[in-house]
Amino acid sequence: MEILLEKISKRYRRDWIFKSIDFQFQSGKSYAITGPNGSGKSTFLKVLASHLTPTKGKISFQKDNQEIKLDEVYKNLSYSAPYIELLEEFTLTEMIDFHQKFKPFYKNTPTKDLIEKAYLSESSNKEIRFFSSGMKQRLKLALSIFSKSDILILDEPTTNLDRKGMEWYKALILEFKKNRTLLIASNVTEDFDFCDHQLNILDYK
């Protein structure tokens, strides 16, 4: 699935976060969105995911040379970010089963298998609110990466992960990135050193 940007700009009050981005995210390619903290990486991803509307410009999505309506894009996209909340009153099993009602998993992965893959087997019946920050981040990543989607967007994927967690993330994303349009926003090189291309937000200030 392709994402086409035509002179995309975003402004908050009088401040331009980024201006006049012309870019094409090609199907099956991986892209690193780089820039220092506060440069606008997260805002850019929210615009790409249609969570925010650009101040100027046009964004469009195409699949098999057919344009996808913006209100249908969510069916083809999964998104993980530290600021996206989980349903904390749910147990781990309930959270995963609830997620699958809206976004099925690749190869119809059973809930039990995802739990094992995320190294959360001892917490199947624990409520999310009792999880550590690292456990929550692994769950967010697993839900998005396992989701059957043409576009995968990850914002600061290794936030709250220790060294072992970072190695787990790298192995999982390399396993599941094939044939997907992958966008990763981070200023940690290890998060995206396997990406095909880079887009630096500072180039569009």
Sequence and secondary structure as in RCSB ss.txt:
>XXXX:A:sequence
MEILLEKISKRYRRDWIFKSIDFQFQSGKSYAITGPNGSGKSTFLKVLASHLTPTKGKISFQKDNQEIKLDEVYK
NLSYSAPYIELLEEFTLTEMIDFHQKFKPFYKNTPTKDLIEKAYLSESSNKEIRFFSSGMKQRLKLALSIFSKSD
ILILDEPTTNLDRKGMEWYKALILEFKKNRTLLIASNVTEDFDFCDHQLNILDYK
>XXXX:A:secstr
 EEEEEEEEEEETTEEEEEEEEEEE TT EEEEE  TTSSHHHHHHHHTTSS  SEEEEEEEETTEEE GGGGGG
GEEEE TTS   TTSBHHHHHHHHHTTS BGGG  HHHHHHHTT GGGTTSBGGGS HHHHHHHHHHHHHHB  S
EEEEESTTTT  HHHHHHHHHHHHHH TTSEEEEE S HHHHTT SEEEEGGGG 
